[in-house]
Amino acid sequence: MGQGEFEYSASVDHRGVVIVKVAGLFDAQAWLKRQKELLASADPPPLHEGRPTIVDLTGFVPTESDWAGEADIVFGFLKRMGHRPGRRAMIVGENQSAGYALRFYDALASALLDVQGEMRLFRNFAEGYAWVTAAETASAGGGTD
């Protein structure tokens, strides 16, 4: 897998699901800059509002630097934003490095963030999309508990 320049994009689909793509070699400063650019845009995506979210990490490469230091940057920003994660499907495909990095992220999120959303790893987009929208569909249809 190549270690191209870090890329981060976010949009909202017709059902209100936030679609995020993260690719290339992770760089917390580049991530922070992109977060600020998106939030300052004319039509910012609802990245921190608890919406169902799909995150495509199939082209993600974990940082080669200090993971804890990079995490401090990410979690510091998320705390300041009042991040409220919702149901998140993390699409890793065959990218084992992304899976390992997500487990590290999830462990730190559990320790550092006051609010936790539900997160699961998937190999493909269709399965992840079905999962993040399933709770929404059940509640809209008056599903029973």
VMD Tcl script that draws the C-alpha trace (Angstrom):
set ca {
  {0.00 0.00 0.00}
  {1.33 3.40 -0.91}
  {1.93 6.12 1.63}
  {0.63 9.07 -0.34}
  {-0.14 12.51 0.97}
  {-2.86 12.66 3.63}
  {-6.39 13.20 2.29}
  {-9.58 13.93 4.21}
  {-13.00 14.72 2.77}
  {-16.54 14.75 4.12}
  {-20.00 15.10 2.61}
  {-23.61 14.28 3.47}
  {-25.70 11.98 1.29}
  {-29.42 12.17 0.46}
  {-30.33 10.26 3.67}
  {-28.31 12.53 5.95}
  {-25.48 10.03 6.40}
  {-22.08 11.66 6.76}
  {-19.57 10.09 4.34}
  {-15.90 10.61 5.27}
  {-12.88 9.47 3.30}
  {-9.48 9.27 4.95}
  {-6.52 8.19 2.83}
  {-2.76 8.42 2.71}
  {-0.27 8.69 5.56}
  {-2.08 10.08 8.61}
  {-0.89 13.45 9.83}
  {-2.76 14.93 12.80}
  {-1.83 18.51 11.87}
  {-3.16 18.01 8.33}
  {-6.31 16.39 9.77}
  {-6.80 19.34 12.14}
  {-6.32 21.86 9.32}
  {-8.86 20.03 7.14}
  {-11.37 19.81 10.01}
  {-11.13 23.57 10.52}
  {-11.47 24.24 6.76}
  {-14.58 22.06 6.51}
  {-16.20 23.60 9.58}
  {-15.50 27.13 8.28}
  {-16.94 26.39 4.82}
  {-20.22 27.86 3.59}
  {-22.01 24.52 4.07}
  {-20.08 22.63 6.76}
  {-20.77 18.90 7.12}
  {-22.18 17.86 10.52}
  {-19.02 16.06 11.59}
  {-19.53 16.26 15.35}
  {-23.31 16.08 15.75}
  {-23.94 12.37 16.25}
  {-25.15 11.62 12.74}
  {-24.80 8.14 11.24}
  {-21.36 8.15 9.64}
  {-19.42 6.02 7.16}
  {-15.63 6.41 7.27}
  {-13.72 4.94 4.32}
  {-10.28 3.95 5.57}
  {-9.38 1.54 2.80}
  {-6.51 3.82 1.70}
  {-5.51 4.93 5.22}
  {-1.90 4.53 6.40}
  {-1.24 4.98 10.15}
  {1.25 7.61 11.24}
  {4.90 6.69 11.37}
  {5.47 9.13 14.22}
  {4.36 9.13 17.84}
  {0.83 7.67 17.93}
  {0.12 9.10 21.37}
  {1.24 12.58 20.32}
  {-0.91 12.47 17.19}
  {-3.85 11.24 19.29}
  {-3.42 14.18 21.69}
  {-3.99 16.57 18.78}
  {-7.07 14.68 17.56}
  {-8.71 14.20 20.96}
  {-7.92 17.73 22.09}
  {-9.82 19.08 19.09}
  {-12.71 16.64 19.50}
  {-13.12 17.66 23.15}
  {-13.11 21.37 22.25}
  {-15.74 20.72 19.57}
  {-18.02 18.86 21.98}
  {-17.80 15.87 19.65}
  {-20.87 13.63 19.91}
  {-20.12 10.53 17.86}
  {-23.09 8.61 16.55}
  {-23.19 5.23 14.91}
  {-20.02 4.91 12.84}
  {-19.19 2.28 10.24}
  {-15.47 2.16 9.62}
  {-14.74 0.65 6.21}
  {-11.29 -0.95 6.28}
  {-11.52 -3.45 3.43}
  {-8.39 -5.59 3.60}
  {-6.40 -2.80 5.29}
  {-5.23 -4.45 8.51}
  {-3.24 -1.36 9.50}
  {-6.46 0.67 9.58}
  {-8.07 -1.95 11.80}
  {-5.17 -1.79 14.28}
  {-5.21 2.01 14.29}
  {-8.97 2.04 14.92}
  {-8.62 -0.25 17.90}
  {-6.02 2.16 19.32}
  {-8.33 5.12 18.60}
  {-11.32 3.36 20.18}
  {-9.39 2.52 23.35}
  {-8.27 6.15 23.72}
  {-11.74 7.49 22.90}
  {-13.19 5.33 25.67}
  {-10.71 6.81 28.12}
  {-10.66 10.43 26.95}
  {-14.08 11.39 25.58}
  {-17.13 11.79 27.80}
  {-19.54 10.61 25.11}
  {-19.15 7.42 23.12}
  {-20.95 6.40 19.97}
  {-21.15 2.92 18.56}
  {-18.40 1.98 16.10}
  {-17.94 -1.18 14.02}
  {-15.44 -2.24 11.38}
  {-16.59 -3.47 7.96}
  {-14.86 -4.78 4.87}
  {-17.20 -3.08 2.39}
  {-19.26 0.06 2.05}
  {-22.63 -1.64 1.47}
  {-22.50 -3.60 4.74}
  {-21.39 -0.55 6.71}
  {-24.08 1.65 5.18}
  {-26.77 -0.91 5.96}
  {-25.62 -1.04 9.58}
  {-25.46 2.74 10.20}
  {-28.88 3.27 8.68}
  {-30.54 0.24 10.32}
  {-31.16 1.97 13.67}
  {-32.58 5.00 11.87}
  {-34.90 2.82 9.76}
  {-36.09 0.83 12.79}
  {-36.89 3.97 14.79}
  {-38.65 5.61 11.85}
  {-40.74 2.49 11.36}
  {-41.76 2.29 14.98}
  {-39.68 -0.82 15.64}
  {-40.06 -2.56 18.97}
  {-37.40 -3.13 21.59}
}
mol new
graphics top color blue
foreach p $ca { graphics top sphere $p radius 0.5 }
foreach p [lrange $ca 0 end-1] q [lrange $ca 1 end] { graphics top cylinder $p $q radius 0.2 }
display resetview
